[in-house]
Amino acid sequence: MRTMVVAAIVSSLALPMAASAEAQTRLPRTSPAERTTDDINRRIQQDQRILGVEQDVRSQSNRIRQNIERDRMFANPPPVPLPSRRGACPAGSVGCF
């Protein structure tokens, strides 16, 4: 009988300690408002990443465009073809061969 009383006392002390230890390791549930806030924050971060990539693409495009314009501006003009002797003078003129 004494052993049953001792077992009852020990179990009544041990069970609440085990339950409180388990409760301390579990995280509390997130509320719907917290989930909504997390989703909004995630979308904002994703939008910021996308904007950063778009900005990088725009700056690269502008840099390439400026390089092309500079190359065109400073490039040597194409050589002007020299007129051939035969086609330069009208037929029957004195100075043509």
Biopython code that builds the backbone (N, CA, C, O; Angstrom):
import numpy as np
from Bio.PDB.StructureBuilder import StructureBuilder

atoms = [
    (1, "MET", "N", (0.815, -1.170, 0.000)),
    (1, "MET", "CA", (0.000, 0.000, 0.000)),
    (1, "MET", "C", (0.878, 1.260, 0.000)),
    (1, "MET", "O", (0.614, 2.232, -0.708)),
    (2, "ARG", "N", (1.922, 1.200, 0.817)),
    (2, "ARG", "CA", (2.818, 2.337, 0.854)),
    (2, "ARG", "C", (3.485, 2.563, -0.505)),
    (2, "ARG", "O", (3.684, 3.703, -0.924)),
    (3, "THR", "N", (3.820, 1.495, -1.170)),
    (3, "THR", "CA", (4.465, 1.633, -2.478)),
    (3, "THR", "C", (3.513, 2.277, -3.489)),
    (3, "THR", "O", (3.949, 3.039, -4.352)),
    (4, "MET", "N", (2.249, 1.982, -3.390)),
    (4, "MET", "CA", (1.280, 2.593, -4.303)),
    (4, "MET", "C", (1.156, 4.086, -4.023)),
    (4, "MET", "O", (1.034, 4.884, -4.952)),
    (5, "VAL", "N", (1.186, 4.458, -2.777)),
    (5, "VAL", "CA", (1.099, 5.872, -2.424)),
    (5, "VAL", "C", (2.353, 6.596, -2.894)),
    (5, "VAL", "O", (2.272, 7.693, -3.445)),
    (6, "VAL", "N", (3.494, 5.991, -2.681)),
    (6, "VAL", "CA", (4.750, 6.590, -3.123)),
    (6, "VAL", "C", (4.747, 6.706, -4.650)),
    (6, "VAL", "O", (5.155, 7.736, -5.186)),
    (7, "ALA", "N", (4.299, 5.675, -5.350)),
    (7, "ALA", "CA", (4.243, 5.705, -6.813)),
    (7, "ALA", "C", (3.291, 6.792, -7.290)),
    (7, "ALA", "O", (3.581, 7.478, -8.271)),
    (8, "ALA", "N", (2.177, 6.958, -6.623)),
    (8, "ALA", "CA", (1.208, 7.990, -6.992)),
    (8, "ALA", "C", (1.807, 9.371, -6.792)),
    (8, "ALA", "O", (1.634, 10.252, -7.634)),
    (9, "ILE", "N", (2.504, 9.567, -5.689)),
    (9, "ILE", "CA", (3.112, 10.874, -5.409)),
    (9, "ILE", "C", (4.206, 11.172, -6.432)),
    (9, "ILE", "O", (4.285, 12.286, -6.950)),
    (10, "VAL", "N", (5.043, 10.189, -6.722)),
    (10, "VAL", "CA", (6.131, 10.381, -7.684)),
    (10, "VAL", "C", (5.566, 10.669, -9.070)),
    (10, "VAL", "O", (6.051, 11.567, -9.758)),
    (11, "SER", "N", (4.555, 9.925, -9.487)),
    (11, "SER", "CA", (3.976, 10.154, -10.818)),
    (11, "SER", "C", (3.271, 11.499, -10.881)),
    (11, "SER", "O", (3.293, 12.153, -11.924)),
    (12, "SER", "N", (2.646, 11.928, -9.791)),
    (12, "SER", "CA", (1.982, 13.224, -9.822)),
    (12, "SER", "C", (2.990, 14.370, -9.915)),
    (12, "SER", "O", (2.666, 15.438, -10.433)),
    (13, "LEU", "N", (4.185, 14.158, -9.425)),
    (13, "LEU", "CA", (5.227, 15.178, -9.535)),
    (13, "LEU", "C", (5.959, 15.101, -10.883)),
    (13, "LEU", "O", (6.349, 16.128, -11.437)),
    (14, "ALA", "N", (6.139, 13.917, -11.393)),
    (14, "ALA", "CA", (6.912, 13.725, -12.622)),
    (14, "ALA", "C", (6.130, 14.155, -13.867)),
    (14, "ALA", "O", (6.713, 14.756, -14.769)),
    (15, "LEU", "N", (4.850, 13.869, -13.939)),
    (15, "LEU", "CA", (4.057, 14.192, -15.134)),
    (15, "LEU", "C", (3.978, 15.691, -15.403)),
    (15, "LEU", "O", (4.183, 16.093, -16.549)),
    (16, "PRO", "N", (3.696, 16.534, -14.425)),
    (16, "PRO", "CA", (3.681, 17.973, -14.734)),
    (16, "PRO", "C", (5.047, 18.503, -15.158)),
    (16, "PRO", "O", (5.123, 19.401, -15.997)),
    (17, "MET", "N", (6.119, 17.967, -14.597)),
    (17, "MET", "CA", (7.461, 18.410, -14.993)),
    (17, "MET", "C", (7.738, 18.039, -16.445)),
    (17, "MET", "O", (8.306, 18.834, -17.194)),
    (18, "ALA", "N", (7.341, 16.846, -16.841)),
    (18, "ALA", "CA", (7.548, 16.403, -18.224)),
    (18, "ALA", "C", (6.701, 17.234, -19.175)),
    (18, "ALA", "O", (7.161, 17.602, -20.256)),
    (19, "ALA", "N", (5.470, 17.532, -18.784)),
    (19, "ALA", "CA", (4.591, 18.321, -19.641)),
    (19, "ALA", "C", (5.112, 19.745, -19.791)),
    (19, "ALA", "O", (5.046, 20.312, -20.881)),
    (20, "SER", "N", (5.628, 20.332, -18.709)),
    (20, "SER", "CA", (6.146, 21.700, -18.812)),
    (20, "SER", "C", (7.422, 21.738, -19.637)),
    (20, "SER", "O", (7.657, 22.709, -20.356)),
    (21, "ALA", "N", (8.244, 20.711, -19.552)),
    (21, "ALA", "CA", (9.458, 20.649, -20.359)),
    (21, "ALA", "C", (9.109, 20.536, -21.832)),
    (21, "ALA", "O", (9.763, 21.156, -22.671)),
    (22, "GLU", "N", (8.085, 19.752, -22.160)),
    (22, "GLU", "CA", (7.655, 19.610, -23.551)),
    (22, "GLU", "C", (7.053, 20.908, -24.059)),
    (22, "GLU", "O", (7.293, 21.296, -25.202)),
    (23, "ALA", "N", (6.287, 21.574, -23.238)),
    (23, "ALA", "CA", (5.655, 22.831, -23.645)),
    (23, "ALA", "C", (6.706, 23.909, -23.902)),
    (23, "ALA", "O", (6.492, 24.787, -24.738)),
    (24, "GLN", "N", (7.814, 23.860, -23.211)),
    (24, "GLN", "CA", (8.839, 24.873, -23.402)),
    (24, "GLN", "C", (9.609, 24.669, -24.703)),
    (24, "GLN", "O", (10.146, 25.635, -25.246)),
    (25, "THR", "N", (9.678, 23.459, -25.214)),
    (25, "THR", "CA", (10.413, 23.221, -26.456)),
    (25, "THR", "C", (9.548, 23.472, -27.677)),
    (25, "THR", "O", (10.088, 23.714, -28.757)),
    (26, "ARG", "N", (8.236, 23.426, -27.555)),
    (26, "ARG", "CA", (7.357, 23.686, -28.692)),
    (26, "ARG", "C", (7.205, 25.183, -28.910)),
    (26, "ARG", "O", (7.128, 25.959, -27.957)),
    (27, "LEU", "N", (7.163, 25.570, -30.163)),
    (27, "LEU", "CA", (6.936, 26.972, -30.476)),
    (27, "LEU", "C", (5.437, 27.243, -30.496)),
    (27, "LEU", "O", (4.651, 26.361, -30.841)),
    (28, "PRO", "N", (5.044, 28.438, -30.136)),
    (28, "PRO", "CA", (3.613, 28.759, -30.204)),
    (28, "PRO", "C", (3.163, 28.868, -31.657)),
    (28, "PRO", "O", (3.967, 29.149, -32.545)),
    (29, "ARG", "N", (1.906, 28.649, -31.884)),
    (29, "ARG", "CA", (1.366, 28.757, -33.238)),
    (29, "ARG", "C", (1.403, 30.207, -33.696)),
    (29, "ARG", "O", (1.294, 31.136, -32.896)),
    (30, "THR", "N", (1.559, 30.373, -34.996)),
    (30, "THR", "CA", (1.509, 31.732, -35.521)),
    (30, "THR", "C", (0.058, 32.086, -35.803)),
    (30, "THR", "O", (-0.721, 31.265, -36.287)),
    (31, "SER", "N", (-0.277, 33.305, -35.496)),
    (31, "SER", "CA", (-1.651, 33.753, -35.695)),
    (31, "SER", "C", (-1.865, 34.054, -37.180)),
    (31, "SER", "O", (-0.894, 34.221, -37.919)),
    (32, "PRO", "N", (-3.104, 34.123, -37.619)),
    (32, "PRO", "CA", (-3.367, 34.475, -39.021)),
    (32, "PRO", "C", (-2.776, 35.839, -39.390)),
    (32, "PRO", "O", (-2.300, 36.030, -40.509)),
    (33, "ALA", "N", (-2.807, 36.767, -38.466)),
    (33, "ALA", "CA", (-2.239, 38.092, -38.749)),
    (33, "ALA", "C", (-0.733, 38.001, -38.952)),
    (33, "ALA", "O", (-0.182, 38.670, -39.826)),
    (34, "GLU", "N", (-0.063, 37.174, -38.148)),
    (34, "GLU", "CA", (1.381, 37.003, -38.304)),
    (34, "GLU", "C", (1.707, 36.341, -39.641)),
    (34, "GLU", "O", (2.662, 36.723, -40.317)),
    (35, "ARG", "N", (0.904, 35.346, -40.011)),
    (35, "ARG", "CA", (1.132, 34.683, -41.303)),
    (35, "ARG", "C", (0.940, 35.661, -42.454)),
    (35, "ARG", "O", (1.716, 35.664, -43.409)),
    (36, "THR", "N", (-0.097, 36.491, -42.360)),
    (36, "THR", "CA", (-0.347, 37.486, -43.403)),
    (36, "THR", "C", (0.817, 38.468, -43.481)),
    (36, "THR", "O", (1.277, 38.816, -44.569)),
    (37, "THR", "N", (1.286, 38.908, -42.323)),
    (37, "THR", "CA", (2.419, 39.838, -42.290)),
    (37, "THR", "C", (3.663, 39.197, -42.893)),
    (37, "THR", "O", (4.387, 39.837, -43.655)),
    (38, "ASP", "N", (3.908, 37.943, -42.556)),
    (38, "ASP", "CA", (5.069, 37.240, -43.128)),
    (38, "ASP", "C", (4.954, 37.118, -44.644)),
    (38, "ASP", "O", (5.940, 37.302, -45.358)),
    (39, "ASP", "N", (3.752, 36.807, -45.141)),
    (39, "ASP", "CA", (3.542, 36.704, -46.590)),
    (39, "ASP", "C", (3.786, 38.047, -47.272)),
    (39, "ASP", "O", (4.424, 38.116, -48.322)),
    (40, "ILE", "N", (3.272, 39.111, -46.664)),
    (40, "ILE", "CA", (3.462, 40.443, -47.243)),
    (40, "ILE", "C", (4.939, 40.801, -47.268)),
    (40, "ILE", "O", (5.440, 41.315, -48.268)),
    (41, "ASN", "N", (5.630, 40.534, -46.179)),
    (41, "ASN", "CA", (7.068, 40.830, -46.127)),
    (41, "ASN", "C", (7.846, 40.025, -47.164)),
    (41, "ASN", "O", (8.771, 40.541, -47.793)),
    (42, "ARG", "N", (7.470, 38.766, -47.337)),
    (42, "ARG", "CA", (8.123, 37.918, -48.333)),
    (42, "ARG", "C", (7.915, 38.478, -49.738)),
    (42, "ARG", "O", (8.843, 38.516, -50.546)),
    (43, "ARG", "N", (6.679, 38.913, -50.020)),
    (43, "ARG", "CA", (6.394, 39.486, -51.348)),
    (43, "ARG", "C", (7.166, 40.781, -51.572)),
    (43, "ARG", "O", (7.677, 41.021, -52.666)),
    (44, "ILE", "N", (7.252, 41.616, -50.537)),
    (44, "ILE", "CA", (7.997, 42.863, -50.662)),
    (44, "ILE", "C", (9.464, 42.576, -50.953)),
    (44, "ILE", "O", (10.059, 43.224, -51.814)),
    (45, "GLN", "N", (10.050, 41.624, -50.256)),
    (45, "GLN", "CA", (11.451, 41.268, -50.503)),
    (45, "GLN", "C", (11.644, 40.731, -51.918)),
    (45, "GLN", "O", (12.636, 41.043, -52.576)),
    (46, "GLN", "N", (10.699, 39.928, -52.377)),
    (46, "GLN", "CA", (10.797, 39.386, -53.731)),
    (46, "GLN", "C", (10.685, 40.510, -54.755)),
    (46, "GLN", "O", (11.426, 40.527, -55.738)),
    (47, "ASP", "N", (9.761, 41.454, -54.536)),
    (47, "ASP", "CA", (9.623, 42.590, -55.447)),
    (47, "ASP", "C", (10.895, 43.430, -55.470)),
    (47, "ASP", "O", (11.306, 43.904, -56.529)),
    (48, "GLN", "N", (11.516, 43.616, -54.317)),
    (48, "GLN", "CA", (12.757, 44.379, -54.264)),
    (48, "GLN", "C", (13.877, 43.674, -55.017)),
    (48, "GLN", "O", (14.676, 44.321, -55.693)),
    (49, "ARG", "N", (13.938, 42.350, -54.904)),
    (49, "ARG", "CA", (14.945, 41.597, -55.665)),
    (49, "ARG", "C", (14.709, 41.752, -57.160)),
    (49, "ARG", "O", (15.653, 41.954, -57.924)),
    (50, "ILE", "N", (13.445, 41.658, -57.578)),
    (50, "ILE", "CA", (13.112, 41.787, -58.998)),
    (50, "ILE", "C", (13.470, 43.188, -59.492)),
    (50, "ILE", "O", (14.035, 43.339, -60.576)),
    (51, "LEU", "N", (13.144, 44.213, -58.702)),
    (51, "LEU", "CA", (13.490, 45.582, -59.098)),
    (51, "LEU", "C", (14.996, 45.751, -59.222)),
    (51, "LEU", "O", (15.469, 46.431, -60.132)),
    (52, "GLY", "N", (15.746, 45.147, -58.327)),
    (52, "GLY", "CA", (17.201, 45.222, -58.410)),
    (52, "GLY", "C", (17.729, 44.587, -59.683)),
    (52, "GLY", "O", (18.625, 45.135, -60.326)),
    (53, "VAL", "N", (17.185, 43.444, -60.051)),
    (53, "VAL", "CA", (17.604, 42.769, -61.286)),
    (53, "VAL", "C", (17.231, 43.616, -62.499)),
    (53, "VAL", "O", (18.028, 43.753, -63.427)),
    (54, "GLU", "N", (16.017, 44.190, -62.497)),
    (54, "GLU", "CA", (15.605, 45.036, -63.623)),
    (54, "GLU", "C", (16.515, 46.250, -63.742)),
    (54, "GLU", "O", (16.868, 46.659, -64.848)),
    (55, "GLN", "N", (16.891, 46.822, -62.615)),
    (55, "GLN", "CA", (17.780, 47.977, -62.628)),
    (55, "GLN", "C", (19.150, 47.588, -63.187)),
    (55, "GLN", "O", (19.742, 48.347, -63.954)),
    (56, "ASP", "N", (19.648, 46.426, -62.814)),
    (56, "ASP", "CA", (20.924, 45.949, -63.355)),
    (56, "ASP", "C", (20.845, 45.759, -64.866)),
    (56, "ASP", "O", (21.768, 46.127, -65.593)),
    (57, "VAL", "N", (19.746, 45.187, -65.334)),
    (57, "VAL", "CA", (19.575, 44.960, -66.773)),
    (57, "VAL", "C", (19.526, 46.296, -67.505)),
    (57, "VAL", "O", (20.146, 46.454, -68.557)),
    (58, "ARG", "N", (18.781, 47.268, -66.942)),
    (58, "ARG", "CA", (18.700, 48.589, -67.567)),
    (58, "ARG", "C", (20.062, 49.261, -67.641)),
    (58, "ARG", "O", (20.414, 49.835, -68.672)),
    (59, "SER", "N", (20.829, 49.197, -66.562)),
    (59, "SER", "CA", (22.136, 49.854, -66.578)),
    (59, "SER", "C", (23.078, 49.157, -67.564)),
    (59, "SER", "O", (23.859, 49.823, -68.244)),
    (60, "GLN", "N", (23.013, 47.834, -67.647)),
    (60, "GLN", "CA", (23.836, 47.102, -68.631)),
    (60, "GLN", "C", (23.448, 47.501, -70.056)),
    (60, "GLN", "O", (24.316, 47.716, -70.903)),
    (61, "SER", "N", (22.149, 47.600, -70.315)),
    (61, "SER", "CA", (21.678, 47.988, -71.652)),
    (61, "SER", "C", (22.163, 49.391, -72.006)),
    (61, "SER", "O", (22.628, 49.635, -73.119)),
    (62, "ASN", "N", (22.050, 50.305, -71.051)),
    (62, "ASN", "CA", (22.511, 51.668, -71.306)),
    (62, "ASN", "C", (24.010, 51.710, -71.553)),
    (62, "ASN", "O", (24.477, 52.444, -72.424)),
    (63, "ARG", "N", (24.764, 50.929, -70.795)),
    (63, "ARG", "CA", (26.213, 50.893, -70.984)),
    (63, "ARG", "C", (26.561, 50.352, -72.371)),
    (63, "ARG", "O", (27.438, 50.891, -73.046)),
    (64, "ILE", "N", (25.887, 49.306, -72.791)),
    (64, "ILE", "CA", (26.140, 48.728, -74.129)),
    (64, "ILE", "C", (25.759, 49.732, -75.212)),
    (64, "ILE", "O", (26.486, 49.902, -76.190)),
    (65, "ARG", "N", (24.609, 50.399, -75.034)),
    (65, "ARG", "CA", (24.166, 51.392, -76.013)),
    (65, "ARG", "C", (25.177, 52.533, -76.121)),
    (65, "ARG", "O", (25.490, 52.981, -77.224)),
    (66, "GLN", "N", (25.687, 53.003, -74.985)),
    (66, "GLN", "CA", (26.684, 54.074, -75.010)),
    (66, "GLN", "C", (27.966, 53.615, -75.697)),
    (66, "GLN", "O", (28.571, 54.384, -76.444)),
    (67, "ASN", "N", (28.385, 52.391, -75.461)),
    (67, "ASN", "CA", (29.581, 51.873, -76.130)),
    (67, "ASN", "C", (29.391, 51.815, -77.638)),
    (67, "ASN", "O", (30.292, 52.168, -78.399)),
    (68, "ILE", "N", (28.221, 51.370, -78.064)),
    (68, "ILE", "CA", (27.947, 51.293, -79.509)),
    (68, "ILE", "C", (27.956, 52.687, -80.121)),
    (68, "ILE", "O", (28.547, 52.901, -81.180)),
    (69, "GLU", "N", (27.294, 53.646, -79.448)),
    (69, "GLU", "CA", (27.264, 55.017, -79.978)),
    (69, "GLU", "C", (28.660, 55.616, -80.040)),
    (69, "GLU", "O", (29.003, 56.291, -81.011)),
    (70, "ARG", "N", (29.473, 55.375, -79.006)),
    (70, "ARG", "CA", (30.839, 55.900, -78.998)),
    (70, "ARG", "C", (31.654, 55.266, -80.122)),
    (70, "ARG", "O", (32.424, 55.955, -80.791)),
    (71, "ASP", "N", (31.490, 53.957, -80.337)),
    (71, "ASP", "CA", (32.214, 53.292, -81.426)),
    (71, "ASP", "C", (31.807, 53.851, -82.777)),
    (71, "ASP", "O", (32.649, 54.029, -83.657)),
    (72, "ARG", "N", (30.525, 54.130, -82.945)),
    (72, "ARG", "CA", (30.059, 54.701, -84.221)),
    (72, "ARG", "C", (30.596, 56.110, -84.412)),
    (72, "ARG", "O", (30.947, 56.502, -85.525)),
    (73, "MET", "N", (30.660, 56.871, -83.323)),
    (73, "MET", "CA", (31.091, 58.254, -83.424)),
    (73, "MET", "C", (32.568, 58.348, -83.806)),
    (73, "MET", "O", (32.945, 59.198, -84.613)),
    (74, "PHE", "N", (33.392, 57.494, -83.240)),
    (74, "PHE", "CA", (34.825, 57.572, -83.463)),
    (74, "PHE", "C", (35.335, 56.592, -84.517)),
    (74, "PHE", "O", (36.542, 56.514, -84.747)),
    (75, "ALA", "N", (34.460, 55.862, -85.146)),
    (75, "ALA", "CA", (34.891, 54.910, -86.178)),
    (75, "ALA", "C", (35.291, 55.674, -87.435)),
    (75, "ALA", "O", (34.755, 56.744, -87.724)),
    (76, "ASN", "N", (36.236, 55.112, -88.172)),
    (76, "ASN", "CA", (36.649, 55.716, -89.436)),
    (76, "ASN", "C", (35.504, 55.601, -90.434)),
    (76, "ASN", "O", (34.850, 54.561, -90.515)),
    (77, "PRO", "N", (35.263, 56.660, -91.188)),
    (77, "PRO", "CA", (34.196, 56.559, -92.183)),
    (77, "PRO", "C", (34.582, 55.549, -93.261)),
    (77, "PRO", "O", (35.767, 55.354, -93.530)),
    (78, "PRO", "N", (33.620, 54.927, -93.859)),
    (78, "PRO", "CA", (33.952, 53.946, -94.911)),
    (78, "PRO", "C", (34.614, 54.657, -96.086)),
    (78, "PRO", "O", (34.273, 55.800, -96.393)),
    (79, "PRO", "N", (35.553, 53.991, -96.741)),
    (79, "PRO", "CA", (36.243, 54.638, -97.869)),
    (79, "PRO", "C", (35.272, 54.918, -99.017)),
    (79, "PRO", "O", (34.395, 54.117, -99.339)),
    (80, "VAL", "N", (35.470, 56.082, -99.610)),
    (80, "VAL", "CA", (34.629, 56.473, -100.744)),
    (80, "VAL", "C", (35.191, 55.800, -101.979)),
    (80, "VAL", "O", (36.381, 55.928, -102.263)),
    (81, "PRO", "N", (34.355, 55.081, -102.720)),
    (81, "PRO", "CA", (34.879, 54.411, -103.913)),
    (81, "PRO", "C", (35.295, 55.441, -104.964)),
    (81, "PRO", "O", (34.586, 56.415, -105.221)),
    (82, "LEU", "N", (36.441, 55.204, -105.553)),
    (82, "LEU", "CA", (36.931, 56.096, -106.610)),
    (82, "LEU", "C", (36.171, 55.790, -107.893)),
    (82, "LEU", "O", (35.943, 54.628, -108.231)),
    (83, "PRO", "N", (35.786, 56.835, -108.596)),
    (83, "PRO", "CA", (35.054, 56.586, -109.859)),
    (83, "PRO", "C", (36.005, 55.975, -110.888)),
    (83, "PRO", "O", (37.175, 56.345, -110.988)),
    (84, "SER", "N", (35.478, 55.064, -111.619)),
    (84, "SER", "CA", (36.310, 54.446, -112.663)),
    (84, "SER", "C", (36.453, 55.423, -113.818)),
    (84, "SER", "O", (35.591, 56.275, -114.033)),
    (85, "ARG", "N", (37.538, 55.295, -114.552)),
    (85, "ARG", "CA", (37.814, 56.212, -115.660)),
    (85, "ARG", "C", (36.753, 56.104, -116.753)),
    (85, "ARG", "O", (36.382, 57.098, -117.378)),
    (86, "ARG", "N", (36.296, 54.936, -116.960)),
    (86, "ARG", "CA", (35.376, 54.731, -118.080)),
    (86, "ARG", "C", (34.018, 55.351, -117.800)),
    (86, "ARG", "O", (33.410, 55.933, -118.698)),
    (87, "GLY", "N", (33.534, 55.238, -116.576)),
    (87, "GLY", "CA", (32.191, 55.734, -116.303)),
    (87, "GLY", "C", (32.151, 57.161, -115.858)),
    (87, "GLY", "O", (31.065, 57.698, -115.641)),
    (88, "ALA", "N", (33.322, 57.824, -115.706)),
    (88, "ALA", "CA", (33.342, 59.172, -115.149)),
    (88, "ALA", "C", (32.982, 60.223, -116.195)),
    (88, "ALA", "O", (32.403, 61.250, -115.842)),
    (89, "CYS", "N", (33.292, 60.009, -117.421)),
    (89, "CYS", "CA", (33.037, 61.011, -118.455)),
    (89, "CYS", "C", (31.913, 60.562, -119.369)),
    (89, "CYS", "O", (31.767, 59.374, -119.659)),
    (90, "PRO", "N", (31.138, 61.503, -119.808)),
    (90, "PRO", "CA", (30.072, 61.120, -120.750)),
    (90, "PRO", "C", (30.684, 60.682, -122.097)),
    (90, "PRO", "O", (31.786, 61.081, -122.471)),
    (91, "ALA", "N", (29.959, 59.897, -122.753)),
    (91, "ALA", "CA", (30.444, 59.381, -124.039)),
    (91, "ALA", "C", (30.626, 60.542, -125.024)),
    (91, "ALA", "O", (29.772, 61.420, -125.139)),
    (92, "GLY", "N", (31.744, 60.520, -125.719)),
    (92, "GLY", "CA", (32.027, 61.534, -126.735)),
    (92, "GLY", "C", (32.751, 62.750, -126.203)),
    (92, "GLY", "O", (33.042, 63.654, -126.986)),
    (93, "SER", "N", (33.057, 62.827, -124.937)),
    (93, "SER", "CA", (33.758, 64.016, -124.441)),
    (93, "SER", "C", (35.242, 63.902, -124.768)),
    (93, "SER", "O", (35.748, 62.793, -124.940)),
    (94, "VAL", "N", (35.927, 64.993, -124.855)),
    (94, "VAL", "CA", (37.311, 65.025, -125.298)),
    (94, "VAL", "C", (38.256, 64.517, -124.241)),
    (94, "VAL", "O", (39.258, 63.900, -124.603)),
    (95, "GLY", "N", (38.014, 64.732, -122.935)),
    (95, "GLY", "CA", (38.958, 64.374, -121.891)),
    (95, "GLY", "C", (38.904, 62.921, -121.470)),
    (95, "GLY", "O", (39.727, 62.523, -120.646)),
    (96, "CYS", "N", (38.012, 62.113, -121.966)),
    (96, "CYS", "CA", (37.898, 60.726, -121.523)),
    (96, "CYS", "C", (38.649, 59.791, -122.439)),
    (96, "CYS", "O", (38.808, 60.082, -123.625)),
    (97, "PHE", "N", (39.103, 58.701, -121.927)),
    (97, "PHE", "CA", (39.855, 57.706, -122.699)),
    (97, "PHE", "C", (38.988, 56.574, -123.122)),
    (97, "PHE", "O", (39.460, 55.647, -123.781)),
]
sb = StructureBuilder()
sb.init_structure("model")
sb.init_model(0)
sb.init_chain("A")
sb.init_seg("    ")
for serial, (resi, resn, name, xyz) in enumerate(atoms, 1):
    if name == "N":
        sb.init_residue(resn, " ", resi, " ")
    sb.init_atom(name, np.array(xyz, "f"), 0.0, 1.0, " ", f" {name:<3s}", serial, name[0])
structure = sb.get_structure()
